[in-house]
Amino acid sequence: MHLVRGVVQHYPWGDPTSIPRMLGVDPDGRPWAELWFGTHIGGASRVIGVGDNLVDGHRAHPDDTNGGSSPLNSVAGELPYLLKILAAARPLSLQTHPDEMQAREGFARENQARIPIGNSQRIYRDPFAKPELLCALGRFEALSGFRREIDTVELLNSIGEGASRLARLVADEGLSHTVRHLFSNSAESESLLDDVIDACRDIDLPEARWVSRLADMYPGDPAVVVSLLLNYVVLEPGQALYLGPGNLHAYLRGVGVEVMGSSDNVVRCGLTNKHVDIDEMLATIVTEPMLQPVLSPTLATRTTTGKLWTFDTPGAPFTLWMHQIRGAETLVAPTRELALCGVGSTDILSRGEVCYLAPGDEITLEGRATIFRVTEARS
């Protein structure tokens, strides 16, 4: 067993207090958006010994790169997944991810065009898909997948006449045509966007309130109104979102545990100052309605002192397990595993701490905690 030191990502949308509070360190005024655990080149973790490199009475601070440690890949090799703690104080971009074939083709196409990997205009930085799973640690708001057309029409009509124009377009032409029209930059589409946003400012519905907030943050962005076509989701602790290829989504606010394929392929279409590519987004999204965006865990086994839950993530290179411990539990790693203490504390792992287990390794934890375990998917 090796303790793993995470790497903080200080993106502007991050929450300045949630992750520091989780780790028991003082906030430093910066946004702490994500804490990465893995071998991804953008923030590769290191391993430390139990009790080593204590800072102010705590494990080594994530930003502290000094002291005795070694790269995680020196003991684990390259992991096919990346584990994160994510804390969003404001919305992330509206985006989707490609499937494996789209990623391979896009990567080859941009290589042939000689776009440097680090160029901000580049979309495909590797030839891999990027499935994601987000499990909430508290109340978490998000947009995920398209709502059923009949439900969207009902919602838009309830907002008022300005939004009813959009309702008629959805009813008459369907979701795919509606999305293309909203992003068309025509005089008609711009008038429609203005009418919908104006109508939302007078309505006390969560979907309408978010449109008003987003319109103030990103004036003139069609993605603001596209958000009304998506499922507005509120996760409670332990509930999750699984974001497979083509799922148009945006995290809005909250703290959660995220696991993803170790890829950088993101197709953005709005709610951001970063590069957007509407044509690629339209070629990538799946507009078939997502009937049940919220994913609840399935009980895998029950012991005398705890429960082990899992989440259905078809096609992902990882499996996320949620292990509720009430006493002493022995964890046996079936594959290369990262184990995160997300809630509570144990004698070995405190809240926010992670350890790496090689296949067959065992560790006994004692306490009251929820441990999130990430293993490699088995074919």
C-alpha positions in Angstrom: 0.0 0.0 0.0 1.2 3.5 -0.9 -0.2 6.8 0.1 -0.8 9.0 -2.9 -0.2 12.8 -2.9 -2.7 14.5 -5.2 -2.1 17.5 -7.5 -4.3 20.6 -7.2 -5.8 22.3 -10.3 -6.6 25.9 -9.7 -9.1 26.5 -12.4 -11.2 29.8 -12.2 -14.5 28.0 -11.6 -13.1 26.2 -8.5 -14.4 26.5 -4.9 -11.7 28.2 -2.7 -12.7 26.4 0.5 -14.3 22.9 -0.1 -11.2 20.9 -1.0 -8.9 22.6 1.6 -11.5 22.0 4.2 -11.7 18.3 3.2 -7.9 18.0 3.6 -7.7 20.0 6.8 -5.5 22.7 5.4 -6.0 26.5 5.3 -7.5 28.0 2.1 -5.0 30.2 0.3 -7.4 32.5 -1.6 -7.1 30.6 -4.8 -9.8 28.5 -6.4 -9.3 24.8 -5.7 -11.2 23.2 -8.6 -9.9 19.7 -8.8 -7.5 17.4 -6.9 -6.1 14.8 -9.2 -4.9 11.3 -8.3 -3.4 9.3 -11.1 -0.6 9.1 -13.7 -2.0 11.7 -16.2 0.8 13.8 -17.6 -1.2 17.0 -16.8 -0.9 16.3 -13.1 0.9 13.1 -12.2 0.7 12.0 -8.5 3.5 10.9 -6.3 3.5 8.3 -3.6 4.7 8.8 0.0 5.2 6.6 3.0 2.7 6.4 5.9 3.6 9.2 8.3 6.1 10.8 5.9 6.2 14.4 4.8 3.7 15.8 7.4 2.9 19.5 7.0 1.4 21.4 9.9 0.2 18.1 11.4 -1.3 16.8 8.1 -0.2 14.7 5.2 2.0 16.4 2.7 0.2 19.4 1.2 -0.9 18.7 -2.4 1.1 21.7 -3.6 4.3 20.6 -1.7 6.6 19.0 -4.2 9.5 18.7 -1.8 10.5 15.9 0.4 11.0 12.1 -0.1 8.5 10.8 -2.7 8.4 9.0 -6.0 6.1 9.1 -9.1 3.0 7.0 -8.8 3.8 5.4 -12.2 7.0 4.0 -10.7 4.9 1.6 -8.6 1.6 1.5 -10.6 2.6 1.9 -14.2 0.3 4.1 -16.4 -3.2 3.9 -15.1 -6.1 4.0 -17.6 -8.2 6.2 -15.4 -7.9 9.4 -13.4 -9.5 9.9 -10.0 -10.5 13.4 -8.9 -12.1 15.4 -6.1 -14.0 18.1 -8.0 -15.4 21.3 -6.4 -17.3 23.7 -8.6 -18.4 27.1 -7.3 -19.5 28.2 -10.8 -20.5 26.4 -14.0 -18.1 24.5 -16.2 -18.3 24.7 -20.0 -21.1 23.0 -21.9 -19.3 20.1 -23.5 -19.4 16.6 -24.8 -16.8 13.8 -25.4 -16.1 11.6 -28.4 -16.4 7.9 -28.7 -13.3 5.8 -29.4 -13.7 5.9 -33.2 -14.3 9.7 -33.2 -11.3 10.2 -31.0 -9.0 8.1 -33.3 -10.2 9.9 -36.4 -10.1 13.4 -34.8 -6.6 12.8 -33.4 -5.3 11.6 -36.8 -7.0 14.5 -38.6 -5.5 17.2 -36.3 -2.1 15.5 -36.5 -2.3 15.6 -40.3 -3.2 19.3 -40.0 -0.1 19.8 -37.9 -1.9 21.4 -35.0 0.4 21.2 -32.0 -0.8 19.1 -29.1 -0.6 22.0 -26.8 -2.4 24.5 -29.1 -5.5 26.0 -27.5 -7.5 25.3 -30.8 -6.8 21.6 -30.6 -9.7 19.3 -29.6 -8.2 15.8 -29.9 -5.1 15.5 -27.8 -5.1 11.7 -27.8 -6.9 8.9 -29.6 -9.0 7.8 -26.7 -12.6 8.1 -25.5 -13.2 10.0 -22.3 -16.1 8.5 -20.3 -16.8 10.1 -16.9 -18.6 9.3 -13.7 -19.4 12.0 -11.1 -20.6 10.8 -7.7 -21.9 13.6 -5.4 -20.4 14.2 -2.0 -23.1 16.8 -1.3 -25.9 18.5 -3.2 -24.6 18.7 -6.8 -26.3 20.5 -9.7 -25.7 19.7 -13.3 -27.0 19.5 -16.8 -26.8 16.0 -18.4 -28.3 14.7 -21.7 -31.3 15.9 -23.5 -34.7 15.9 -21.9 -37.7 14.2 -23.6 -39.2 16.5 -26.2 -42.6 16.3 -24.7 -41.3 17.3 -21.3 -39.2 20.1 -22.8 -42.2 21.5 -24.6 -44.2 21.5 -21.4 -41.4 23.3 -19.5 -40.9 25.9 -22.2 -44.6 26.7 -22.4 -44.7 27.1 -18.6 -42.0 29.7 -18.8 -44.1 32.0 -21.1 -44.6 33.3 -24.6 -41.0 34.1 -25.3 -40.1 30.5 -24.6 -43.2 29.1 -26.3 -41.6 30.1 -29.6 -38.8 27.6 -28.8 -41.4 25.1 -27.6 -43.0 25.2 -31.0 -39.7 24.7 -32.8 -38.9 21.6 -30.6 -42.4 20.2 -31.2 -42.4 20.8 -35.0 -38.7 20.1 -35.9 -37.2 17.9 -33.1 -34.2 18.3 -30.9 -31.4 18.0 -33.5 -32.8 20.7 -35.8 -33.5 22.9 -32.8 -29.9 22.7 -31.5 -28.6 23.5 -35.0 -30.9 26.5 -35.3 -29.9 27.9 -32.0 -26.2 27.8 -33.0 -26.9 29.1 -36.5 -26.1 32.8 -35.7 -29.0 33.9 -37.9 -31.1 37.0 -37.1 -34.0 34.7 -36.4 -32.1 32.5 -34.0 -30.7 35.6 -32.2 -34.2 37.0 -31.8 -35.3 33.7 -30.4 -32.5 33.6 -27.9 -33.3 37.0 -26.6 -37.0 36.2 -26.2 -36.3 33.0 -24.3 -33.8 34.7 -21.9 -36.2 37.6 -21.3 -39.0 35.2 -20.5 -36.8 33.2 -18.0 -36.0 36.3 -16.0 -39.5 36.5 -14.7 -40.0 32.8 -13.8 -39.1 31.1 -10.5 -38.0 27.7 -11.8 -34.5 26.3 -11.3 -34.0 25.8 -15.1 -35.1 29.4 -15.7 -33.0 30.8 -12.9 -29.9 29.1 -14.3 -30.6 30.6 -17.8 -30.7 34.1 -16.2 -27.4 33.5 -14.4 -25.7 32.0 -17.4 -26.9 34.8 -19.6 -25.3 37.3 -17.3 -22.1 35.4 -17.3 -22.0 34.7 -21.0 -24.0 37.3 -22.9 -24.9 36.3 -26.4 -23.9 32.7 -26.0 -26.5 30.3 -27.6 -25.4 27.6 -25.2 -27.3 29.5 -22.5 -30.6 28.6 -24.2 -29.5 25.2 -25.2 -29.3 24.4 -21.5 -33.1 24.5 -21.4 -33.2 21.4 -23.7 -31.1 19.4 -21.2 -32.0 17.5 -18.1 -31.5 19.7 -15.0 -30.2 17.3 -12.4 -29.8 17.7 -8.6 -27.7 14.9 -7.1 -27.8 13.9 -3.5 -24.8 12.3 -1.8 -24.1 8.9 -3.3 -26.0 9.6 -6.5 -24.0 9.8 -9.7 -24.0 10.9 -13.4 -22.4 8.7 -16.0 -21.3 10.7 -19.0 -20.8 8.4 -21.9 -19.8 9.5 -25.5 -22.0 12.2 -27.0 -23.6 13.3 -23.7 -24.0 17.1 -23.7 -23.4 18.2 -20.2 -22.2 20.9 -17.8 -21.5 20.8 -14.1 -23.1 23.7 -12.4 -22.3 23.7 -8.7 -21.2 21.2 -6.1 -18.5 18.8 -4.8 -18.1 15.3 -5.9 -15.8 12.4 -6.7 -15.1 12.1 -10.4 -13.5 9.2 -12.3 -12.7 9.4 -16.0 -10.8 7.7 -18.8 -7.3 9.1 -18.9 -7.9 11.4 -21.9 -8.0 15.1 -22.7 -10.6 15.1 -25.5 -13.2 17.7 -24.8 -15.6 19.2 -27.4 -16.8 22.5 -26.0 -19.7 24.5 -27.4 -20.2 27.3 -24.9 -20.3 28.7 -21.4 -16.6 29.2 -21.6 -13.8 31.5 -22.7 -11.9 28.5 -24.2 -12.0 27.3 -27.8 -15.4 26.1 -29.0 -16.2 24.1 -32.1 -19.9 24.0 -32.9 -19.5 21.9 -36.0 -17.6 19.2 -34.1 -20.0 19.4 -31.3 -23.0 18.9 -33.7 -21.1 15.9 -35.2 -20.5 14.4 -31.7 -23.6 14.9 -29.6 -26.3 12.3 -29.1 -29.7 14.1 -29.2 -31.7 10.9 -28.3 -33.3 11.8 -24.9 -31.8 10.5 -21.7 -34.7 9.3 -19.7 -32.9 8.7 -16.4 -29.7 10.8 -16.1 -29.3 10.1 -12.3 -27.4 6.9 -11.6 -28.0 5.2 -8.2 -25.5 2.7 -6.9 -26.2 -1.0 -6.9 -25.5 -3.0 -3.7 -22.8 -5.6 -4.6 -22.3 -7.2 -1.1 -23.0 -6.7 2.5 -20.7 -7.5 5.4 -21.2 -7.4 9.2 -19.7 -4.0 9.4 -20.4 -2.4 6.0 -21.8 -2.3 2.5 -20.1 -2.3 -0.9 -21.9 -0.5 -3.7 -21.0 -0.2 -7.4 -22.1 1.9 -10.4 -22.9 0.8 -13.9 -20.4 2.3 -16.3 -20.6 0.5 -19.7 -17.7 0.9 -21.9 -15.5 2.6 -19.3 -12.0 1.5 -18.5 -12.8 1.7 -14.8 -15.3 0.6 -12.1 -16.2 2.8 -9.2 -17.1 1.2 -5.9 -18.5 2.9 -2.9 -17.5 1.1 0.3 -19.3 2.1 3.5 -17.3 1.0 6.5 -18.7 0.9 10.1 -16.0 -0.9 12.0 -13.1 -2.9 10.5 -13.0 -3.9 6.9 -10.3 -5.6 4.8 -10.0 -4.3 1.2 -8.5 -6.7 -1.3 -7.5 -5.1 -4.7 -8.7 -7.1 -7.7 -6.8 -4.9 -10.1 -4.6 -1.8 -9.8 -6.7 0.3 -7.4 -7.0 3.8 -6.0 -8.9 4.1 -2.7 -10.2 7.5 -1.6 -11.6 8.3 1.8 -14.5 10.6 0.8 -16.5 10.8 4.0 -15.5 10.2 7.6 -12.2 8.8 8.7 -10.3 5.6 9.4 -7.1 4.7 11.2 -5.1 4.7 8.0 -6.9 7.0 5.6 -8.4 10.3 6.6 -10.9 12.3 4.7 -9.5 13.4 1.3 -6.6 10.9 1.4 -5.9 8.3 -1.2 -3.8 5.1 -1.3 -2.7 2.9 -4.2 -3.1 -0.9 -4.0 -1.5 -3.3 -6.4 -3.5 -6.4 -7.6 -3.8 -8.8 -4.6 -2.8 -6.2 -2.0 -4.8 -6.1 1.2 -5.5 -3.3 3.6 -7.6 -3.3 6.8 -9.3 0.0 7.6 -11.1 0.7 10.9 -13.4 3.5 11.5 -16.6 5.1 10.1 -16.1 6.2 6.5 -17.2 6.0 2.9 -14.3 4.8 0.7 -14.4 5.3 -3.0 -12.5 2.5 -4.7 -11.5 2.8 -8.4 -10.4 -0.4 -10.2 -9.7 -1.3 -13.8 -12.7 -2.7 -15.7 -12.5 -6.3 -16.6 -13.3 -7.5 -20.1 
